[in-house]
Amino acid sequence: MELLGLYNYWVFAILLMVGFYAVIAKSNLIKKLLGLSIFQSAVFLLYITMDKVEGGTAPIIQKGATDQIFSNPLPQVLILTAIVVGISTTALGMAIIVRINEAYGTIEEKELQDQNRDP
């Protein structure tokens, strides 16, 4: 395989690092949550690209076809469930960030830590 033929893995690696950087380096809670969503999307991409079988068809059994190669539908089903869970987690995270902003007046991590240290 040539190096550029694996572009989906390059996209996966870049999205993974962008999301990881946002979670680690940013102090704004919304930016952290968006970075987590990007990280999660990269993992979805990895699982979906691993599903593809060269020359494979949809796993639908047809009459007289006994030697067909089928693609595995399990990763797609798992990712569909993971997308729903990811959207729910992101919505819950946004609700918590709104509540933190109402209680403390900021969504910056450093300012929140400083407010909790002061007696």
N, C-alpha and C positions, 0 to 999 in steps of 0.2 A: 504494500500500500504506500502510496506517496503521501508526503506530509500535508499537502494542501487538500487531498481527498478526504481528510478527516476534519473538515471545517466545522461540523456540528460539535465536535469535541473541543475545538478552539473556542467556539462561542460559549459552550458550557463553562470552560475554564475561566474565560474573561468575565462572564456574568457572576460566577461564583466568587471570584476575587473582588469584583466591584461591590457585591452585596456584603461580603465579609469585611471589607474596608469600611463601608458605611456603618456597620454594626459596631465595629471596634473603635474607629477614629472619631466619629461624629458625637457631639454632646447634645444635640437637639433630639428629643425623643421621637418626633415624627420622622426625622431622617433615619434614625435607627430602625424604626418600624418599616419604612420603605426599603431599607437595605435588607432587612430580613425577608421581605416579600421578593426582592430580586434574587436573593440567595435561594429561596424556595423554588422560584421559577427555574433557576438553573438546574436544580435537582430534578424537576419535572422533565426538563429537556433531556437530561441524561437518560432517565428511565424510558422515555418515549423513543429515543433513538436506538436504544439497545433492543427494542422490540422488533425492529424491521429485519426481516429475513430476505436475503437476496433471492428473487424469483418466487417469493411466497405470495399467496393469495389470502383473501379473507377466509376465516375458518367456517365456511359454509359447505356442508357435505352435499355433493351433487351425484346424481345417478351415473354410474359408469366411470367415475373418476376415482381411481384407487391409488394412483401414484403422485398425487399433488403434494406440494410443500405448502404448509400453512404458516402464517405469521401467528405469533403468540398474542392472544387478546388480553391476557392477565395484566401486563403492565399498564395498558390503557385503562382498564377497569380500576386498578389501584390508584392511578394518577387522577382519574375523575373524582374518586372519593377524597383524595388528598387536596384537590383544588377546592372542593366544598369546605373542607376543614380549614384550609388556609385562608379562605375568604372570611370565614367565621372568626378565626383567630385575629385577623387583621382588624375586623370590625370591633371585636372586644378590646383589642389594644388601643384603637382610636378612642373608644369610649373611656377607657382608663386614663388616657392622656388628657382628654377633655376634663375629666374629674380632677386630675392632678393640677391642671391649669386653674381650675376654679378654686381649689383649696390653697395653692401656694403662689399663684400669680405668675408662674413661669413654667416652661417645659425644657429648660436647659439643665442638663444633669449637674453641672458644677454648682449652679445657683441652688438647686435642690439640696445638694450635699452640704453646702454652706449654711442653709437655713436650718437643717436638722442638727448641725453641730453647735450652733449658738444656743445658749441656755435662755 
